[in-house]
Amino acid sequence: MAGEPQADCLFCKIVAGEVPATVVRETETTVAFRDINPQAPTHVLVIPKLHHPDAAALAAAAPEVAADVLREAGRVAEGEGAESYRVVFNTGSGAGQTVFHAHAHVLAGRGLQWPPG
């Protein structure tokens, strides 16, 4: 069920403290932690503590939490000293989503050309 922790979800396990992560920020509704396979010098994931399979599902079910994720993405970038940064939500395996728990990638610290590869 959306919003409920999923036993087989890596990010739900991080929220529960069952899997370690390098947490950089945490709020009542979100956790931000460093990506284990960084694609830029700054690569932090911001996730809602509630389980939703992707950003669209999160926005539909809990728009206030979706806003919290975006707000925290900006705070992460600021905390990392990034003047320019990219926030990416991958939706579906064809777009590169590998963990089906909504999450924003905050990328900074190198040239981020558009369009992305």
Steps between C-alpha positions, in 0.01 A plus 500: 500500500632847413637688798563181697856365541579218259703208638695457174575872442860613552397859572233394753778307674719812504213702651454230765873497580536138387745588221777756558523817293705818518220735601557870427157632605186365660161658566173369632400391147829452308848349515791615282804278459800460271457277195719189520579530127547876453468647152634842604718635782178578686239225456247485780164323498204663671220257582166523674480288812168369367517235228368601158630326187591816307475879500164510323344261752647705785368826357152353450475343846695747714570828317621667819768230540597537132552871573710406805724283277557791261558746785757265652671456162565875501623489859734212418647695208543806719663292773739354243595850382351444155402816315372293207351155528260258336208317660399181317210260558530179296165327446499143376781259420529636144595838650757348733294459818646205690340548844124536477462743789463863390828688519666812367862502390682823586802530268763775508871568489567444131369631169147371449431544132149507354354283373630234735639176353 
